[in-house]
Amino acid sequence: MVTDVGSAVSTLRPGMSVIAPFSFADGGCVTCCRGLPSGCAAGGMFGVDDDSGQAEAVRVPFADVNLVAVAMDENDERLPSFLALSDVMATGLHAVRSGEVAPGSSVAIVGDGPVGLCAVLAARDAGAARMMLPGQARVAHPHRQALRSD
C-alpha cells in the first residue's frame, strides 16, 4: 500500500495497492529500453543495494517505473498470487527471456521448485516445444513434473 509519494512520482497516489519486483531500474536507459532492466546502471536489488529487503515499508526508487498498481486491499484473497508475481514468476520469466527461448525450442529447467515451475509456464508461453524438468534426486515431485507436458 502506498503511504506517500515524492514530487517526481506521477502515476501513483497514497492508498493505492502496488506490486514491486525484487529489483528496481530507471526504465529509460539504453539497457532498460533493450528489455534488460536487471542490468540498469542506476538500478539495484532491494535488500542488496539499499537497506530494505523484504521490509514492511520501503522507499522505491523510480516508483513510476517499478511499481504496478493493482485493484485490491490487504484482505484480498488474491494477495498470495500477487506476491508470487512479484518474485518467483518474474524470476522464471527473466530466465526464459535471458535464454532467448523461442517457438519450437527445447529447454532444460533445472529444479522443479516455485521458480522452476514459473520458468516452465513462461517457456510454454514463449512457445517452447520441449521442456526437460529434472527434479531433485532425493525428492520426487511427479505432480510438478506433469506440468511440463500436456
BELDA-V986114 format. One line per field, one symbol per residue. psi: psi as a letter, one per 20 degrees, with the letter a starting at -180 (. if undefined). Layout:
psi->???
//
This chain:
psi->pphqqrhipiiqqpiqpqpprirqrhiirggghjkmhijphiaappigjakgclrhqqpoqlghhipopqnrrijpiighghhhhiehghggggggghjlprpirpqpoopkaggghhhgghgghijphpppnpaphhopmhhghhhip.
//
